[in-house]
C-alpha cells in the first residue's frame, strides 16, 4: 500500500467576515471555528478597511486554541489600476497601531461607508512593522498590456512600502478556474522578475461552501449584477489546498504567520501623555495641578488650609495605584479644582470615592 503523504501545514492569510458589508457571508466566530476544525495553524481576519470583527474572532480563537492574526484588507485606488487589493497583518503592537492609523487615514476624508486607500508615500513608514501581501487583479493570457503594467507596478512596490525583513509578498489566489495553471505561472514570473516572494492566499469570503447562496445574494445586491458561479472562496481542506498550490507557497503562509506575533491580549488602555508635565509621572502632574486648581478657584484659602496640604499627604487619589487612570483627570480643570478644595477644607475627612 502506498503511504499517504502528510497534509501540508497552512495558515489562511485573507478572510473577510460579515463585518465587511455585503462581502463576507460568515460570522468571525464561524470562520475561526471552521479553520480550527480543518487543522489550520492560523487564521488572519482581514475585513475590508476595518478591524471591527477581530474582538469576536479573538474570543473564539481563545476558546479553541487557534492562532488568530488580526489584520485588514484594502481595495487600492489612485496610482494603481482597478482590482488591486492589499492585505496588511501587523507583526507586533507598534504595527497594529500603524495599521489603525492607516485605516483612519483611508476613511477620514471619504463619505460614510467608503474609503480611499493608496500605497503609502515612500519613506513615510506608515505600514512599518506589518506584513503586506499584494493581490493583483486576475487577468487573462490575452491581456498583454495589463500584464506588462502589473510588472511595472510590482517593480515600484518596494520603494512605497517600508517593510523590513522581506515583509512584502505577492499573493496567489487560486479558486479552481480554467486558467489557474497559467495564472500561477504568471505569478511565478512576476515574483522572479521583481524579487517578491510568492505566498498562497485563500481569498476567503465564507466559512463553508453551504454559505454560497447567501454570498450570491450579497454580491448581486452590492454590484447590481447576476450571481457568480464560483464557490471556492471558502475555507477549504488542506487536502484540496495541497492539490492546488505548490508546497513552497503553502509553507510561505506559515512563515508569514510565524512573523505576526501580535495578539489583542497585548492591548491596554493608554491615555495620551501630552498632558503630563516634563519630568513627572501622571500622579505627580495630577497632584500639582490639583493644588494649583484649588488656588485658582478659591485663592483666599492658599495661606491657610492649602499650606497644610503636604502634611495631609496631598489628594488621596494621588496615593493610589495609577492603573492608567490619571491622564483623563489632567484635562478637566473643574474636577481638579473640586478635588483640591475638598481636601483643603478642614471640615472634610475620609477619602475620595470611599467612606471615612
C-alpha positions as CSV (number, residue, x, y, z in Angstrom):
1,X,0.0,0.0,0.0
2,X,1.3,3.4,-1.0
3,X,1.8,5.5,2.2
4,X,-0.4,8.6,2.4
5,X,1.6,11.8,2.3
6,X,1.0,14.1,5.4
7,X,-1.2,17.1,4.9
8,X,0.7,20.3,4.4
9,X,0.6,22.9,7.1
10,X,-1.4,26.0,6.2
11,X,-2.3,29.4,7.6
12,X,-5.1,31.4,5.9
13,X,-3.9,35.0,5.4
14,X,-7.0,36.6,4.0
15,X,-10.5,36.0,5.3
16,X,-13.4,38.5,5.3
17,X,-16.3,38.2,7.7
18,X,-19.8,39.7,7.6
19,X,-18.2,42.8,9.1
20,X,-17.2,43.5,5.5
21,X,-20.6,44.9,4.4
22,X,-22.1,42.9,1.5
23,X,-18.8,40.9,1.0
24,X,-18.3,38.4,3.8
25,X,-21.0,35.8,4.4
26,X,-19.9,34.3,7.7
27,X,-19.5,35.5,11.3
28,X,-16.0,35.8,12.6
29,X,-16.7,33.1,15.1
30,X,-17.7,30.7,12.3
31,X,-14.5,31.4,10.4
32,X,-12.3,30.7,13.4
33,X,-14.2,27.5,14.4
34,X,-14.0,26.1,10.9
35,X,-10.3,26.9,10.5
36,X,-9.6,25.1,13.7
37,X,-11.6,22.1,12.6
38,X,-9.7,21.9,9.3
39,X,-6.4,21.9,11.2
40,X,-5.2,25.3,10.1
41,X,-2.2,26.6,12.1
42,X,-3.5,30.2,12.0
43,X,-6.3,32.4,10.5
44,X,-6.0,36.0,9.5
45,X,-9.2,38.0,9.8
46,X,-8.8,40.8,7.3
47,X,-12.1,42.7,6.9
48,X,-12.4,45.5,4.3
49,X,-10.6,48.6,5.8
50,X,-11.8,47.6,9.2
51,X,-10.8,45.7,12.3
52,X,-14.4,45.6,13.7
53,X,-14.7,41.8,13.7
54,X,-11.4,40.9,15.4
55,X,-12.8,41.0,19.0
56,X,-15.3,38.3,18.3
57,X,-12.7,36.3,16.4
58,X,-10.2,36.7,19.2
59,X,-12.7,35.4,21.8
60,X,-13.5,32.4,19.7
61,X,-9.8,31.8,19.0
62,X,-9.0,31.7,22.7
63,X,-11.7,29.1,23.3
64,X,-10.5,26.7,20.6
65,X,-6.7,27.5,20.7
66,X,-6.3,28.7,17.2
67,X,-3.7,31.4,16.4
68,X,-5.5,34.5,15.2
69,X,-3.8,37.1,13.0
70,X,-5.7,40.4,13.3
71,X,-5.4,42.5,10.2
72,X,-7.3,44.2,7.4
73,X,-7.5,44.2,3.6
74,X,-7.9,47.1,1.2
75,X,-9.1,47.8,-2.4
76,X,-6.5,50.1,-3.7
77,X,-7.1,53.2,-5.8
78,X,-5.2,56.2,-7.1
79,X,-1.9,55.3,-8.9
80,X,-2.8,51.6,-9.5
81,X,-5.5,50.2,-11.9
82,X,-8.8,48.9,-10.6
83,X,-8.8,45.5,-9.0
84,X,-5.7,45.7,-6.8
85,X,-6.1,44.6,-3.2
86,X,-3.7,44.6,-0.3
87,X,-3.6,42.6,2.9
88,X,-1.9,44.1,6.0
89,X,-1.0,41.9,9.0
90,X,0.7,43.6,12.0
91,X,3.7,41.8,13.5
92,X,3.6,43.5,16.9
93,X,1.8,46.2,18.9
94,X,3.5,49.0,17.1
95,X,2.5,47.5,13.7
96,X,-1.1,47.3,15.0
97,X,-1.0,51.0,15.8
98,X,0.2,51.8,12.3
99,X,-2.5,49.7,10.7
100,X,-5.2,51.5,12.7
101,X,-3.7,54.9,11.7
102,X,-3.8,53.8,8.1
103,X,-7.4,52.8,8.3
104,X,-8.3,56.1,9.9
105,X,-6.4,58.0,7.1
106,X,-8.2,56.0,4.5
107,X,-11.7,56.8,5.9
108,X,-11.1,60.3,7.2
109,X,-11.8,62.2,4.0
110,X,-14.3,59.8,2.4
111,X,-18.1,59.6,2.6
112,X,-19.5,57.4,5.4
113,X,-19.2,53.8,4.5
114,X,-16.5,54.2,1.9
115,X,-12.7,54.8,1.9
116,X,-9.8,55.8,-0.3
117,X,-6.7,53.6,0.1
118,X,-3.5,54.2,-1.7
119,X,0.0,53.0,-1.4
120,X,2.0,54.7,1.4
121,X,4.3,57.5,0.4
122,X,7.9,56.4,0.1
123,X,9.7,56.9,3.4
124,X,6.5,57.5,5.4
125,X,6.9,54.3,7.4
126,X,3.1,54.2,7.6
127,X,2.9,50.4,7.4
128,X,6.2,49.6,9.1
129,X,6.0,46.6,11.4
130,X,3.5,44.8,9.2
131,X,3.5,42.0,6.7
132,X,2.0,43.2,3.4
133,X,0.5,40.9,0.8
134,X,-0.2,42.4,-2.7
135,X,-3.0,40.8,-4.7
136,X,-3.0,42.0,-8.4
137,X,-6.3,41.7,-10.4
138,X,-6.9,38.4,-12.1
139,X,-6.0,38.7,-15.8
140,X,-6.3,36.5,-18.9
141,X,-3.5,35.4,-21.2
142,X,-4.7,37.8,-23.9
143,X,-4.4,40.9,-21.7
144,X,-0.7,41.6,-22.7
145,X,-0.8,45.3,-22.0
146,X,-2.2,44.9,-18.5
147,X,0.3,42.1,-17.7
148,X,3.2,44.5,-18.5
149,X,1.5,47.2,-16.4
150,X,1.4,44.9,-13.4
151,X,5.0,44.0,-13.8
152,X,5.9,47.7,-13.7
153,X,3.7,48.3,-10.6
154,X,5.4,45.5,-8.7
155,X,8.8,46.8,-9.5
156,X,8.0,50.1,-7.9
157,X,6.3,48.5,-4.9
158,X,9.4,48.1,-2.7
159,X,10.0,51.8,-2.7
160,X,6.5,52.5,-1.4
161,X,6.4,50.0,1.5
162,X,8.8,50.5,4.4
163,X,8.6,46.8,5.5
164,X,11.6,45.1,6.9
165,X,12.9,41.5,6.6
166,X,11.2,40.8,3.3
167,X,7.8,41.6,4.7
168,X,6.3,42.4,1.2
169,X,4.7,39.4,-0.5
170,X,2.9,38.6,-3.8
171,X,-0.3,36.7,-3.1
172,X,-1.6,33.8,-5.2
173,X,-5.4,33.3,-5.1
174,X,-6.5,30.1,-6.9
175,X,-10.2,29.3,-7.0
176,X,-10.1,26.4,-9.4
177,X,-10.7,28.4,-12.5
178,X,-9.9,27.1,-16.0
179,X,-6.7,29.1,-16.3
180,X,-5.3,28.6,-12.8
181,X,-2.1,26.9,-14.2
182,X,-1.4,29.9,-16.5
183,X,-2.1,32.4,-13.7
184,X,0.2,30.6,-11.3
185,X,2.9,30.6,-13.9
186,X,2.5,34.3,-14.5
187,X,2.7,35.0,-10.8
188,X,5.9,33.0,-10.6
189,X,7.3,35.1,-13.5
190,X,6.5,38.3,-11.7
191,X,7.9,37.0,-8.5
192,X,11.2,36.1,-10.1
193,X,11.4,39.4,-12.1
194,X,10.8,41.8,-9.2
195,X,12.1,39.7,-6.3
196,X,8.9,39.5,-4.3
197,X,8.3,36.1,-2.6
198,X,5.1,34.3,-3.5
199,X,2.6,33.1,-0.9
200,X,-0.7,31.1,-1.1
201,X,-3.9,33.1,-0.2
202,X,-7.3,31.7,0.0
203,X,-9.3,34.9,-0.5
204,X,-12.0,33.6,1.9
205,X,-15.5,35.1,2.0
206,X,-17.3,32.3,3.8
207,X,-16.5,29.6,6.3
208,X,-18.2,26.8,4.4
209,X,-19.4,26.2,0.8
210,X,-23.0,26.0,2.1
211,X,-23.0,29.8,2.6
212,X,-22.6,30.3,-1.1
213,X,-26.3,31.2,-1.8
214,X,-26.2,33.9,0.8
215,X,-23.0,35.3,-0.6
216,X,-24.6,35.3,-4.1
217,X,-27.4,37.5,-2.9
218,X,-24.9,39.8,-1.1
219,X,-22.8,40.1,-4.2
220,X,-25.8,40.7,-6.5
221,X,-27.1,43.5,-4.3
222,X,-23.7,45.1,-3.9
223,X,-22.9,45.1,-7.6
224,X,-26.3,45.1,-9.2
225,X,-25.3,42.1,-11.3
226,X,-26.4,38.5,-11.6
227,X,-24.9,36.0,-9.2
228,X,-21.5,34.4,-9.7
229,X,-21.0,30.7,-10.1
230,X,-17.7,30.1,-8.3
231,X,-18.0,28.7,-4.8
232,X,-14.3,28.3,-3.9
233,X,-14.0,31.4,-1.7
234,X,-14.5,29.3,1.5
235,X,-12.1,27.7,4.0
236,X,-11.0,24.6,2.1
237,X,-9.5,21.4,3.4
238,X,-5.7,21.1,3.5
239,X,-6.0,18.2,1.0
240,X,-7.7,20.5,-1.5
241,X,-5.2,23.2,-0.9
242,X,-2.3,20.8,-1.3
243,X,-3.6,19.8,-4.8
244,X,-3.9,23.5,-5.9
245,X,-0.8,25.1,-4.5
246,X,2.9,24.2,-4.7
247,X,4.3,23.2,-1.3
248,X,6.6,26.2,-1.2
249,X,3.6,28.6,-1.4
250,X,1.8,26.7,1.5
251,X,5.0,26.8,3.6
252,X,5.2,30.6,3.0
253,X,1.9,31.0,4.7
254,X,3.4,29.6,7.9
255,X,6.4,31.9,7.6
256,X,4.0,34.9,7.5
257,X,2.0,33.6,10.4
258,X,5.2,33.0,12.5
259,X,6.3,36.6,12.0
260,X,2.9,38.0,13.1
261,X,3.0,37.6,16.8
262,X,0.6,40.4,17.7
263,X,-2.4,39.5,19.8
264,X,-5.3,41.5,21.1
265,X,-4.2,40.4,24.6
266,X,-1.4,43.0,24.4
267,X,-3.8,45.9,24.2
268,X,-4.1,48.1,27.3
269,X,-5.7,51.4,27.8
270,X,-3.1,54.1,27.5
271,X,-4.2,57.7,27.9
272,X,-2.1,60.2,25.8
273,X,0.8,61.7,27.8
274,X,0.8,65.1,26.3
275,X,-0.8,66.5,29.5
276,X,1.9,65.1,31.7
277,X,4.5,67.6,32.9
278,X,8.1,67.4,31.9
279,X,10.0,65.0,34.2
280,X,6.8,64.0,36.0
281,X,4.8,60.8,36.2
282,X,1.0,61.2,35.8
283,X,0.4,61.0,39.6
284,X,2.8,63.9,40.2
285,X,1.2,66.1,37.5
286,X,-2.3,65.4,38.9
287,X,-1.1,66.4,42.4
288,X,0.5,69.7,41.2
289,X,-2.5,70.7,39.0
290,X,-5.0,69.8,41.7
291,X,-3.5,72.2,44.3
292,X,-2.9,74.8,41.6
293,X,-6.5,74.5,40.6
294,X,-7.7,74.9,44.2
295,X,-5.7,78.2,44.5
296,X,-7.1,79.4,41.1
297,X,-10.7,78.6,42.1
298,X,-10.5,79.7,45.8
299,X,-7.4,81.8,46.0
300,X,-8.1,83.0,49.6
301,X,-7.6,79.6,51.2
302,X,-4.0,79.3,49.9
303,X,-2.4,80.7,53.1
304,X,-4.4,78.5,55.5
305,X,-5.6,75.1,54.7
306,X,-3.6,74.8,51.5
307,X,-0.3,75.4,53.3
308,X,-1.0,72.3,55.4
309,X,-1.6,70.2,52.3
310,X,1.8,68.4,52.4
311,X,1.1,67.2,55.9
312,X,-2.2,65.8,54.7
313,X,-0.4,63.7,52.1
314,X,-2.0,65.5,49.1
315,X,-5.2,64.5,47.4
316,X,-5.9,60.9,48.5
317,X,-6.3,59.8,44.9
318,X,-2.6,60.5,44.3
319,X,-1.6,57.9,46.8
320,X,-3.5,55.1,45.0
321,X,-2.1,52.9,42.3
322,X,-2.3,54.5,38.9
323,X,-3.9,51.7,36.8
324,X,-3.6,54.1,33.8
325,X,-6.5,56.3,35.1
326,X,-4.5,59.5,35.9
327,X,-4.5,61.0,32.4
328,X,-8.1,62.0,32.0
329,X,-8.1,64.0,35.2
330,X,-5.4,66.3,33.9
331,X,-7.6,67.6,31.2
332,X,-10.5,68.5,33.5
333,X,-9.9,71.7,35.4
334,X,-13.2,71.6,37.3
335,X,-12.5,68.1,38.6
336,X,-9.0,69.0,39.7
337,X,-10.4,72.1,41.5
338,X,-13.1,70.3,43.4
339,X,-10.6,67.6,44.5
340,X,-8.1,70.2,45.8
341,X,-10.7,72.2,47.6
342,X,-12.4,69.2,49.1
343,X,-9.0,68.1,50.6
344,X,-8.1,71.7,51.6
345,X,-11.2,72.1,53.8
346,X,-10.5,71.2,57.5
347,X,-14.1,70.2,57.8
348,X,-13.7,67.3,55.3
349,X,-12.4,63.9,56.1
350,X,-12.2,60.5,54.5
351,X,-11.1,59.5,51.0
352,X,-12.5,60.4,47.6
353,X,-14.7,57.7,46.3
354,X,-14.9,55.9,49.6
355,X,-16.1,56.3,53.2
356,X,-14.2,57.6,56.1
